[in-house]
């Protein structure tokens, strides 16, 4: 089917003046167009996000979408966004994208996305997405590169897109997640340091749940009590399985409740 921009505009205007929506039959009669052609154009509007539909009885009603247009999203988003056609040629890019890569808008448009001289985007497997079926899904990739003297981390989404003309392409959304990733790495390092210290101290450190069942213990626990590994003890009840006098456990907990801590409390 050859798309006629005039028909696209006529259908969009007709829907705009009917806020309650119109069915395919209504539009066909109103615009004196072939019903199948109207259905094809409406499908394009649905896929591009410019129209919405709902079921009403045996008919499907179409209305103009209330979503934010892609151009507005690109203009106000802090993420880097670029739209490319099926051949990988840049159609549109927002300011954060242009600024990050240091390329003016006029130089970006018409350039193949893979020819941008930056390792973040140069080897994106865009070509493997082109020509796929209509049911292709959003792809998410993670990249880290060395930039400005430090590791930088990015989340990249490749979103299948249908443009106003009915042609297909992709929207690439690049989010800088460096701060989040560095915080995660720092937390992981602290946790590893904590684990290294805990595993190597000679005193016994353990935790129980509110019922007194063992949920965690360091290796010295097994060595002190004569077990091959801590795993043999996990889930065991402290008072029942390890105290010679289970009543001592209750006295220990009473002292903690009363004083907030205990010191030099001897048990067998």
N, C-alpha and C positions, 0 to 999 in steps of 0.2 A: 504494500500500500504506500503510495506517495503522499507524504504529509503536506498539507496546505496551510501555511502560517495564518492565512485569512480565516480558514475554518476553525483553527485553534483559538483565534481571537474571538470569533463569533460565539463559540461555545462558552468560553470563559466569561464573556460579557453577559450572556444569557443567564448563567448561573449566579453572577454577581448581583443581578437585579431580582433574583428569586431566593431570598435568604432561607426560605423553608425547603428549598431544593426542588429538583426536577428529575423525573425518570427519563430513561432513554427514549421512550415513546413520546413524552412531552417535548423533549428537545428536538426530536426528529420532526414532529409536526410544527413546532414553533419556528425552526430554522429551515424547514422544507429540505431536509437532508436525508440521505439514506440511513436507515436505522443501524445497519452494521458499521457504517462509517462513524456514526456518532459514538457507538460502543468502543470502537478502536481509539478514537481521540480521548474518550473518558478514561480508558485504561492508561493512556500516557499520563494524563493529569494525576491519576491515582498513584502511579509509580514515582512520579516526580514530586509528590507531596503537595501538589497545588489543589487537589480536590479530595474530598472525603465522601464516603458512602455509608448508607445504613439501610437495613431491610425494613420495608413498610408493607405489610401484607405480602402479596405476591410480587411486588415491585421493589427495585433497588433505587433509592433516592440519592442523588448526587448534589453536593453543596461545595462552594468554594472553601478551601482549607483555611483555618484560622491560624495555622502554624506560621512561625517566623520564616520569611523567605531566606533561602540559602545565602543570598548576597548580604542580607542584614546580619546573619549569623557570622559570616566571614569578617564583616566590618568591625563588629564589636567583640569578637572572640580574642582572648589572649593566646590561644593555641595557634600554631602555624597551620594554615589550611591552603591547599592548592587543588584545583579541579583540572583533570586531564581528560582528553578524549580517548577513543578506542585505540588510537595509534600511539598514545603516550604523550601527546603534545599538550602543553600547558594552555588552558583556556582562561584561567583566572587564578589569582593568588592574593592573599590578604597582606596587610602591612607587616605583621610579625614574621611571615614567611620571607618576604622580600628583604626585611632588615637582617634577619638571621643569616641568610645566605649572601647578603651584600650585593644583590642583583636588582636593579630598578624594575618596576612593573613592566615597562615597555619592552625590556630585554627578555623578561621571563615569558611573556605571551608568545606562543608559537614555537617555543623551545622544547625539545624532547626532555622529559623529566629525568631520564637516565644520563643526560649529558651535562647536568648541573655539576660543576667541579667541587663536590663535597662528599666525603666518605659516608656521611649520614644517609644520604639519599641516592648516591651514585649507583649502588648495586642492588637497589630494591628490585625484587622479582616481579615487577609490574607486568612484564611481557607474559609471564605464566598465567596471569589473571585475564588477559585480553582474549576475547573470543570464546570465553566460557559460557555456560548456559545462563539463562535469565535467573535461575534459582541460586546463583552464587551468593556466598555469605560474606559478611564483614570479616576481614582478616586483621589480626592484631599481631604486631611484631615488637620485639624489644631490642634496642640497640644501645651500646655504650661506646663512646669515642673519647679520645684524649683531646681536650680543647682548652685553650687558655691556661695550661699548666695543671689541669686536673681531669679526673674521670667525669664525664657527663653522661647521663642516662636519659633515654627517650622511649616513650610508648608511641608506636605508629599504627594508626588504623587506616586500612584501605577499604573504602565503602563503595560498593557498586552504585552508580547513579544514572538516572535517565534525565536528560536535559529538556528544556522547553521544546526544542525542535524534534524530540523523539529519539535523538541519537543517544548512544550509550557511552559511558565512560566511568571514571572513578573520582571520588573525592578522597584526598589523602590528608589526614589530620595527625599532626605531630605535637605531642605534649612533652614538655621538659619535666621529668620526674627526678631530677638530680638530687634535690633537697630531701625528698622522701626516701630515695635509695640510699643516700649517705647516712641518714638517720637509722635506717634498717641495718646497714652494715655496721654502724657503730654499736647498735644494740646487740647484734650478733657477736661482736668482738667482746663486749662486756660479759655477755652470757657465757662465752667460751672460757674467758678468764675466771669467772666465778666457778664454773664446772671444774676447771683444772685445779683451783685451790681446794675445793671441796673434796675432790677425789684423792688428794695427796695428804690431807691432814690426818694425824693419827687419832685424834679424839673422834668420838662417834657423834654424827649429826643425823637426825632422822625427823620425819614428819608423820603425823597420824591424822586421820579424819576425825570428826566430832565424836564418833563412837569408839575411838581408840584403836582403829585398825591401821596397820602400817601401810603408808602410801608411798614413802620414799626414804631411802637410807643410803649413806655413802659406803664404799667398799670396806672401810674399817669395821663397820657393823658386823659383817659376815665373819671377818677375821677374829673379832673379839668373842663372838658367841659360838664359834666353831662350825659355821656353815660354809659350804663350798661357794655360794654366791648369795647376793642380796635377793635375787629373784625367788629363792626358796622361801623367803620370809614375807614377801609382799602380800598383803591381805590378811596376815595373821593379826590377832588381837593382842595388843601389848600386855595388858594385865593378865589375861588368861594364859597366853602362850609363853611369856618371857619372865614375868615376875614370880618369884617363889611364893610371895604372899600378895595376891591380887589386891588386897585391901590397901597396901602401900601406895598403889597407883591412885586410889581415890584420895588418900591423904595428900599426895603430891599435887593433885589438881586443886584440892581445897586450899592449899597453901598459895598456889598461883593466883586463884581467884581472890584470896584475901590480901595478899601482899604485892601482887603484880609480877613477882618473880620468885625463884627459889635459888639458893646457893648452898652447896655442900649437903645436899639432901641424899642420904645414903639408903640404897635399896639392894636387895639380893636378887 
